[in-house]
Amino acid sequence: MRNFAHKINKYCDKDVLTEDLKTKYRINDANNFEHLFQFLDKTNEETIHFILECIYQLMILNPGFIPKIAESMAPRIIEMYQLLHNDPVNGGFLEDMIKEFCKRQETFNIMSKQFIPYILEILEFKAANPKIDLNTHINIGASSEEDFLGKLFDIIRILLKSDVKDKDSETLLKVLPACIQFLLKSDDFAFISHASACIKSYVMVYGPAINKMGMGEDIIKVVYRLLDPELNESAALYAGNLIIITFANLLDGKINEDILMSVLHKLNRVKLPSIIQSLVLVFTRLINLDDKGTVDFLSSQSINTKMALKALIDKWLFQQPLFKGKYTRISTFLALTKLFLLKDDRIDSLLVIGFNPSHSSVQEVAAPFKIFSLLIRALDAELIYRQKKEQAEAMGGVSNYQDDFLGEDGRLDTVGDDDDYGDDDDYFPDENKVEVDIDIQRDDDYSYLTKKFGLNGQQQKPQGKGLGDVETGSACYMSEMLDFDYDGEEADEIAEEDLVYLKDLSTELDLVDMLKEFFGTFAREDPQYFKYCLKNIPKDDVQKVHEHMQFKGE
């Protein structure tokens, strides 16, 4: 039954499942579930996954049985989850079941009534006995109490994210004060990360109710705790996401400038791309809504004697290639196009880490040239990724195309592309290029631009210092890690869901279309500046421009 249900769910259209087949394999017999539940009491940790998978596969195949399964599983699901939550297989099946139960009104209430009192009891016990290990109170297996509590917060998120209409809001909100207090008192970064994701979901779902309860200030305390410069930076994984949701749902869209300054101070100290991405997202949202106003604010503030605008752009441009997530990438690249097109002297005069930094030598370039380079590299990487995906799927619908087209380390491997895919003209056909009616070969008078940038038409020469001298913590990076690292659309769902919820402009745009429109509009409206940028970016980037744009006479 387990194998049959699994194969039907994975490989077949369920319409092919006739009543005869259902009868033959007894998958429409409710008594089967009773037998499976009896097996649960007789199995052990090594064999229980067979039963759990069978129940899960059958409930997906027969949604009509889900209420009955939920009723029978409810008394024991907490006990099983308590012991097996850290097991990637068994815990995974249990979480998948809980998610299915939470999709339906009648089964959601069953799960809510089981888990909320249970979680409250555990949190209250820990609040009253902070020095007593949870394992002395309940059996949580080999897991640490921080991991277990983190998993419980994940269960709360599942309940909060359910689309059912009649949730018991009062009961769900009872857990929030305990979540907040635990986060404020904890120093465990993994636990704080789980708790902050849970609190973010509360703010997303119950923002007005939280204000009515007088807990808005408590959420602000959580934000400042996550931004504490002395706290392990990994704890701030969702700090930026919590902030954009807090601004929207608790502050009615108003911006707290003190929080923004705390974001900048935290950003100045962190080095992990995922944390930088979360914090930068706060400002990309503001730039996309009000680019000039945001630049005015950043230009009026300083971080450790450095203008806040430079502090942000330095860290942002350095890490942008490593940002993950479809909507996050669109949002951040959209903000970069807006900053570029402002043609604001406060941005144009900034010198930032150059195009291809190494640990032995760093080149500084004008910010617009670095932005231009990042944008063309992003367009090139995205198009290569999409075309390889399409070709892989055309070769028999291969789903794990990354194994064939990405390098051994999972990074996009472009070595040998010409041999595998033909000439660039074939790989990027003319009909897909951005057509611009300008003479790219004609040399113009760039005197006003050279005066503006003060470069005499030349890039800044490498300086006698490496990444470690200009970017704190960069010694953890190898040079090849600083390039675009596309591995598909895989991203942290918790981070991406906020942009969807806020109906961010990024959710309505396609990255390739947006970048093509930027380059086409820029070249047509300011061809002289466009050509000057080509003179101040690496030759490889210039080649990418020609691969994706069709100029007059070419």
Secondary structure, DSSP 8 states (H G I E B T S, - for coil): -HHHHHHHHHHS-GGG--HHHHHHTTTT-THHHHHHHHHHTT--TTTHHHHHHHHHHHHHH-GGGHHHHHHHHHHHHHHHHHHHTT-TTHHHHHHHHHHHHTTSHHHHHHHHHHHHHHHHHHHHHHHH-TTS-GGGTS--TTS-HHHHHHHHHHHHHHHHH---S---HHHHHTTHHHHHHHHHH---HHHHHHHHHHHHHHHHHHHHHHHHTT-HHHHHHHHHHHT-TTS-GGGGTTHHHHHHHHHHHTSTT---HHHHHHHHHHHTT---HHHHHHHHHHHHHHHHH-HHHHHHHHHT-EETTEEHHHHHHHHHHHHGGG---HHHHHHHHHHHHHHHHH--HHHHT-EEE-SS--SS-B-EEEHHHHHHHHHHHHHHHHHHHHHHHHHHHHTT--S-HHHHHB-TTSSB--TTHHHHH--HHHHS-GGGSEEE-S-SSS----HHHHHHHTSTT-----BS--HHHHSTTGGG--GGGGS----TT---HHHHHHHHHTT-GGGG--HHHHHHHHHHHHHHH-HHHHHHHHTTS-HHHHHHHHHHEEETT-
